[in-house]
Amino acid sequence: MTREEAIQKLLETDEEFKQWYEEHKELEWKVLKLEKHFPPDPEVEAEEERLKRRKLYLKDMMELRIKEFLSKNS
């Protein structure tokens, strides 16, 4: 099973993974929007940093779940 197949299967069967995935996509969009803010504003930069940290946390959680899934289904 490929990594992409594992992600698709997890999106179909694991509600928590699906929530992480959707939140990650939403945060990606919000970060892109904040990065376009000019001139830089300390509050905007702080919010951007917070969103990036959350996005990275979600990515780490998804990666763990993908590896776990692949090890059980290989």
PyMOL commands that set and color helices and strands:
alter all, ss='L'
color gray80, all
select helices_A, chain A and resi 3-13+15-35+42-72
alter helices_A, ss='H'
color red, helices_A
deselect
rebuild
show_as cartoon
